[in-house]
Amino acid sequence: MGRRTAAGRHEGSGADSHWMKSSLSFSNGNCVEVSSLTEGDIGVRDSKDSEGPVLRFTPDEWHAFLGGVRNGEFDRFGN
């Protein structure tokens, strides 16, 4: 199990979920994994720490993030 966040959403490891890593990921393990979680949320975790914390997003939050990526809103980060 997990605990509930301040917003009332369940926060857990998502151990029963199918986690996917990008096909563009490097073999050095510096990747994130994404999964559809229970209650429709989307989970994101560090691929090197499968038992570690999971960031949970609602479908609306996830789609807003993906839209921002597609529009180049985050291109200036990491430079």
Secondary structure, DSSP 8 states (H G I E B T S, - for coil): --EE-TTS-EE---TTS--EE-TT--TTS--EEEEE-GGG-EEEEETT-TTS--EEE-HHHHHHHHHHHHTTTTTTTT-
